[in-house]
Amino acid sequence: INVVNLDLDVVTTLLNPCTPFPTLKLSAKSSLAGVEYAINSSNFIANNLIFEDYQYRFGTLYLLYARLGNCTISKKINVPAPKPLRDSLIFQQAEFCGAKGSVQISGIDGKAPYEYKLDAGPFQSTGSFSYLNAGTYTLTIRDARGCTLEKMITIANSAKTI
């Protein structure tokens, strides 16, 4: 008697995570040769199948099956919808009485860690920008998936003339 331990490894990949309607690629594989796969009630298909053409819906429960001979195992897959990158303006200070303006912003959702840049400057790990003259700036946030979000920030000059 030869006992075979059938396994099922599933990997999900977002194909276009920065778009409003991202899509999903699902890969299933086993360490054993000759395994066939199926999703929900579809027909079994040969080893190393990538379910690229299946119409996935985020938040829906899918059943994946692996079969080798008369042995079949299943695995439940539920991929939550990715949250788009957003921002949270934490602090903004106008230029006042010779003191320069500043802004502090944080990335939300998307995928941490976040990077920040002001206008054409380099990306940095913090969303704090100081010593800003009065004017309008473009603040860019980039998440770990490479998704970006731009926000216009206006630093006012609150100095009063007498």
matplotlib code that plots the C-alpha trace (Angstrom):
import matplotlib.pyplot as plt

x = [0.0, 1.4, -0.1, -0.1, -0.5, -2.3, -1.7, -3.1, -1.1, -3.1, -1.6, -3.7, -2.2, -3.8, -3.1, -3.9, -4.3, -4.2, -7.3, -10.9, -11.8, -8.7, -8.7, -7.3, -5.1, -5.4, -2.7, -3.1, -0.4, 0.6, 3.9, 2.7, 2.7, -0.5, -2.8, -5.9, -7.7, -11.3, -13.0, -16.5, -18.3, -16.1, -14.4, -11.1, -8.1, -4.5, -1.6, -0.3, -3.4, -3.7, -7.3, -6.7, -9.9, -12.3, -14.5, -13.6, -15.6, -13.9, -15.5, -17.0, -16.3, -14.7, -14.0, -10.9, -10.4, -7.3, -7.7, -5.2, -6.7, -9.7, -8.4, -9.9, -9.2, -10.7, -9.7, -12.0, -10.7, -12.2, -10.2, -11.4, -11.5, -8.4, -8.8, -7.7, -5.0, -6.3, -4.8, -5.4, -4.3, -3.2, -1.9, -1.5, 0.0, 0.1, 3.1, 2.7, 4.9, 8.1, 7.5, 7.3, 4.3, 4.2, 2.0, 1.8, -0.1, -0.5, -1.3, -4.4, -5.5, -3.7, -0.7, 1.9, 4.6, 4.0, 6.3, 5.7, 7.0, 6.4, 6.3, 9.2, 11.3, 12.4, 10.2, 10.7, 9.5, 7.6, 4.7, 6.0, 7.1, 8.3, 9.7, 7.2, 6.6, 3.1, 1.9, 0.3, 2.1, 1.5, 1.8, 2.2, 1.7, 2.9, 2.1, 4.0, 2.1, 3.3, -0.2, 0.0, -2.3, -1.8, -3.3, -3.0, -2.0, -2.2, -0.1, -1.5, 0.3, -1.6, 0.6, -1.5, -0.4, -0.8]
y = [0.0, 3.4, 6.3, 9.6, 12.9, 15.1, 18.8, 22.0, 25.3, 28.4, 31.8, 34.9, 37.9, 41.3, 42.0, 45.7, 46.8, 50.6, 50.6, 51.2, 47.6, 45.4, 41.8, 38.6, 35.8, 32.5, 29.8, 26.3, 23.7, 20.5, 19.0, 15.8, 15.0, 14.2, 16.3, 17.8, 21.0, 22.4, 25.5, 25.4, 22.9, 23.2, 20.3, 19.0, 20.2, 19.1, 20.0, 23.5, 25.2, 28.9, 30.0, 33.3, 33.3, 32.7, 35.7, 36.3, 38.5, 39.8, 38.8, 35.6, 32.2, 29.8, 26.1, 24.8, 21.1, 19.0, 15.4, 12.5, 9.3, 8.7, 11.1, 14.6, 17.5, 21.0, 24.4, 27.4, 30.7, 34.1, 37.1, 40.4, 43.4, 45.5, 48.9, 51.8, 54.2, 57.2, 60.0, 61.7, 65.3, 65.4, 69.0, 72.1, 75.4, 78.6, 80.9, 83.5, 86.4, 85.1, 81.4, 79.1, 76.8, 73.1, 70.1, 66.5, 63.8, 60.0, 57.2, 55.1, 51.7, 50.6, 48.7, 50.0, 51.1, 54.5, 57.0, 60.7, 63.5, 67.2, 68.5, 67.0, 66.2, 62.7, 60.2, 60.0, 57.8, 60.5, 62.7, 65.7, 68.8, 72.0, 75.4, 75.9, 79.2, 80.3, 78.7, 75.5, 72.2, 68.7, 66.1, 62.5, 59.4, 56.0, 52.6, 49.3, 48.2, 51.3, 52.9, 56.7, 59.4, 63.1, 65.9, 69.6, 71.5, 75.3, 77.0, 80.4, 83.5, 84.7, 87.7, 90.8, 94.1, 97.2]
z = [0.0, -1.0, 1.0, -0.9, 0.9, -1.5, -1.0, -2.5, -2.5, -3.6, -4.5, -5.3, -7.1, -7.8, -11.5, -11.5, -7.8, -8.6, -10.8, -9.4, -10.3, -9.7, -11.1, -9.5, -10.8, -8.9, -9.1, -7.7, -7.5, -5.8, -5.1, -6.7, -10.4, -12.2, -10.0, -11.6, -10.4, -10.4, -9.0, -7.7, -10.0, -13.1, -14.7, -13.5, -15.6, -15.7, -13.3, -12.8, -14.1, -13.5, -13.3, -15.2, -17.2, -14.3, -13.4, -9.8, -7.5, -4.4, -1.2, -2.8, -1.4, -3.9, -3.5, -5.1, -5.6, -6.2, -7.4, -7.8, -8.8, -6.4, -3.8, -3.8, -1.4, -1.3, 0.0, 0.6, -0.9, -0.1, -1.2, 0.3, -2.0, -1.8, -0.3, -2.5, -1.3, 0.5, 2.5, 5.8, 6.2, 9.8, 10.0, 7.9, 9.0, 7.0, 6.7, 9.5, 10.7, 9.1, 10.2, 7.2, 6.6, 7.1, 6.3, 7.7, 5.9, 6.2, 3.8, 4.6, 3.2, 0.0, 1.2, 3.8, 3.9, 2.3, 0.7, 0.3, -1.9, -2.5, -6.0, -8.0, -4.9, -4.0, -2.1, 1.6, 4.4, 6.3, 5.3, 7.2, 5.1, 6.8, 5.9, 3.1, 1.5, 0.7, -2.4, -3.9, -3.8, -5.2, -2.5, -3.8, -1.7, -3.0, -1.3, -1.4, -4.5, -6.4, -6.4, -6.1, -5.0, -5.6, -3.4, -3.9, -0.8, -0.5, 2.1, 2.8, 4.0, 7.1, 7.9, 8.5, 7.1, 9.3]

ax = plt.figure().add_subplot(projection="3d")
ax.plot(x, y, z, "-o")
ax.set_aspect("equal")
plt.show()
